[in-house]
Amino acid sequence: MWKSIEEYVFDHAYHTPDKKALITRTREVTYRELVQEVKGCVAFLQAKGVSKGSVVVVKTSQTIEHIVLYLAIHMAGGVMASLERTISNEGIVNAAASVGASVIISDDPAVTELYQSVFIDSREISGLFSVRKCDGSASDDLENEDGEDSAESLDYVCENGDSMKDSAGKLQLGWTFPKAEDPGEILFTTGTTGKSKGVEMSHGALFALAENLTYGVSCPTDFVLVIPGPLNHANAIRNLTCALVNGGACYLLNGMMNLQNFFEALEYPCDKISCVLPPAYIRMIFMLSQDKIGEYADRIDYIMSSTSPIPEADKERLCRLLPNSRLYNSYGSSESGMICMYDYNANPGLKNCIGRETKNSEVLIVDEEGKEIASSPDHTGLIACKSATNMIGYVNEPEMTEQHLRNGIFYTNDIGYKDENGFIYILGRKGDVINVGGMKVAPSEVEEAAIAYDGVEDCICVAVDDGITEKALKLLVVMREGQTLNKKEIRQFLADRLEAYKVPPRYEQVGQIRRTYNGKLDRKAYA
């Protein structure tokens, strides 16, 4: 039976109230406390005018308060549109206008001068939790000493006095949970291959995504999941909601620049711990701490990666360091969520593999016209997805929605194929392919080979103008500290592994490679 993510959270608050739900370096809350804070936040939002269908724009923060706000907006009937935490006021206004937001939550009242909407100062939200924590209401029991429902604990949501339990013992709170068809969330794409778009997801899709992850990782019911990635990105928020559905605890970190905090999180007192680590974060761990993650081999249950393929060299290194851990590389998008999953520790050596389809998703390989084809390594096509996890559409972009979402199928620009065992492989993105003298090169393939060269910490393959072939390949390389790029050696290294036309003739050592806030290579920056 379908239930919203919020109903699962409230169920846990009743059945396992003292289990940890959210953790940071400075604070922890149980499911009971989480529900109390959500109830208070719902009342606050409703008093500010948030109601069914209200689009609420919020700057993301890696905090417990942000997750409370996420759940409370849904419970108030609103749609949460999450923005990058470093976004400018102008960016907030542009995003709000693009999705028709009626409410903005920010720490700068100046945005009201640029966009007419209900403004909520985010400091009021933080203050709300501080007040509740100080007066003790956040820790009130759901029942009083006599086993009856506590009026004080229900004063925000149960004005009619409805019991928290029906005759069957099911949690009842006197309010309406989101319905499957209701819109619940807008995520903005990173815009690495075009302008950023608002992707609207229904509550039904949000649960289907949590279910995909639940089945994909055989999700336990008692676990701690470390999430350092930004919560306005699909990979982080999807894994978080999966943990909440299953009654797990989420340990929130503010990125990976402080690796001491990350390794401190791995030592959190529990039997096993898991992590959500995009490939860029895995590379950062190797760059800044070498093989230290191997010291936690007996503690790490699984690592979930997404956003981009993991270089084969990094896969092999993780498998060596964590031989008994489940190591997943999942594939998906903001528009369709996680639809494939690959445990490369259990099935090593499948280069460019993104695994098999997950529970609620069917992957198709199609031609340029969208017709399904029988694919193979020599007969590739574009990846499409028929799934309960697909978006409602791009907000206020009907033509673009029609271009990518037709008859319940989402059509990507990713090039791939499916083998006879049902494993799916991705070779690159259609828009990224570089035409070199009539030959098509996926830059990711060059980068994949280059990252295996000793001393290379990061790289990107870009197109540059060439008087002979119009476009030529250039490899920008970040070397390990104290090492210098030997252009002749790396060129020979690549020539031993790639077809001749895929070997870049030009090389440059740089201090860093530009990436988006969620770790993807920022190819637009080099266009």
Secondary structure, 3 states (H helix, E strand, C coil): CCCCHHHHHHHHHHHCCCCEEEECCCCEEEHHHHHHHHHHHHHHHHHCCCCCCCEEEEECCCCHHHHHHHHHHHHCCCEEEEECCCCCHHHHHHHHHHHCCCEEEECCCCHHHHCCCEEEEHHHHHHHHHHHHHHCHHHCCCECCCCCECHHHHCCCCCCCCCCECCCCCECCCCCCCCCCCEEEEEECCCCCCCCCEEEEEHHHHHHHHHHHHHHCCCCCCCEEEECCCCCCHHHHHHHHHHHHCCCEEEECCCCCCHHHHHHHHCCCCCCEEEECCHHHHHHHHHHHCCHHHHHCCCEEEEEECCCCCCHHHHHHHHHHCCCCEEEEEEEECCCEEEEEEECCCCCCCCCEEEEECCCEEEEEECCCCCECCCECCECEEEEEEECCCCCEECCCHHHHHHHEECCEEEEEEEEEECCCCCEEEEEEHHHCEEECCEEECHHHHHHHHCCCCCEEEEEEEEEEECCCEEEEEEEEEECCCCCCCHHHHHHHHHCCCCHHHCCCEEEECCCCCECCCCCECHHHHC
